[in-house]
Amino acid sequence: LSESQGPTAVAICILFAVITFIVISLRLFSRIFIIHSTGLDDDTQLLSWAFIIVTILAVHHGLGDHIQKVEAMGGPNFIAYAKIVWMSSIFYNSCLGFIKLSVLALYSRLGDTTLQKMAFIMMAVVGCQCSANVLTCIFQCSPIRGAWDTSLKPKCVNINAFYLSNAALNILTDLITYAMPIRMVLGLQTPTKQKFAIGIMFCLGFFACISSIVRITFVPAMLTSPDATWAIAKPMYWSVIETNVGILAASIPSFKPIARRYLPRLIGEYSSGRNY
């Protein structure tokens, strides 16, 4: 019972917190000091860091430890743990939604009419999906407190079915979102260096999809295991990987103005005149 997956989860959280801090700092520098324009998508990092913070807090209260050890820590600790896990589901689904909306908003500014229409349709789909997921997470039990307070006997939705269907739908919308502009990108008359940068963005996007697929393989065990606090560790830290890699993918276009100003040879002579 002394073994714990908590340190692994914390290490992954800290690693991605540092990486995203650097990336987001560059992104905000580009938006504020070069483009002189910011958007709601720049707030996505706040959700990712909130998710990282609650994951670390959950580890403090027993995430990654065997259930016997967590129960020995007392009822109030378990209630605190359950509440933090409830909060993490809200931040996770919010973060995923905003990442995809950020990427789709970029597509809508690329000038391709077909891609713009597809982007707006997907923005509506993702927006509705994200809203429904977050509301379901918040109001999964009546009363709401029943989601974490084991002393109550609440009426709750079938949370197992929700998690599985939500994970599958997220994978589907991820794949559609990151595959949408491939046809247009292949036809672009741009220098190889720029196509390479675009390729990196797509690779990161599809890696986020792969992370989501890996995560869903652990979900059934998490939902059925009697050792819940142990079984949830892998899905939790793969969720951290998925959301933060998605943020990296969504942030790459914002590096172009920095490269254009300080490293013009890095992106070649071609310039579309657009500041993504």
Phi, psi and omega in degrees: 000350182284341180290150183210141174267359182303312180302323178296315179298317180295318180299317178295318179299313182294318179303310183286333175296318179293314181298312182291331176298315179296313182296314181292326177298316177295319180298313180292325176300315179298314183291318187277315189261343180248306180278334182060041179203133176238165181220174179297333181293343178288347179274356182302323182298331179296322178292321180294319179291325176298319178295319177298316182298313182291331176294316178296320177297321179297321177299319179300328182264004173129355178299130182094349176265161176289149187301326180299320180293320181292318179297327179291343179281353175105156181300313180302323178294318181293322177296318178298318178300311182297323179293321179294319177297320176300315178296322182297324179295326178292312180294321181298309182292324176296315182297314179301316180298314181293325177298311181294322177296324178297315179295317180294325176297323175298314179303321183293345181259005187277348174096349178277117187300314180298316180295322178300314180298315179297322180296316181294322177296314180293327177298320178294317180297311182294321178299316178293318179299312181298315180298315180296318181295314181296317180295321178296319178297318182292313188255031182295337179231151174235115000290163182305321182300339180296343179293337181230343183268105184289351180278348181263164174238077186278167170261121185235155174290166175287089188293332177296312179297322179297312182299316182292313180293322179295318179297317179295318180293323177297319178298316180298311181291329174299309182299316179297314183300312185279343179269341186308312187271006185302315181301315181293318182295320180298332181269359181290138174267076182234157178301155181303324181298321180289320177297326178297317179297318178296321178298322177298318180300315180294320180298317178296320179298315180288332174294324175298321177297316179298320178300320179294321178293317177300316181301317185293337178292337179267347185296314180304317179295322179298322185280339185247346184289136173289343178261064191299319184293334176279316185291335183281346187299310183295312175303325182292311183284337171289332174294320177298315179298312182302309184293320184285326174294322175300320178294320177299316179297317182290339184270341185304316180302332182286350178280345184300315178299325178294314179296320181297322183278316189255336181224062186300328180291340182293329183253002178085181185277337183292138173215125181278349182085359181260139174255099186281000000 
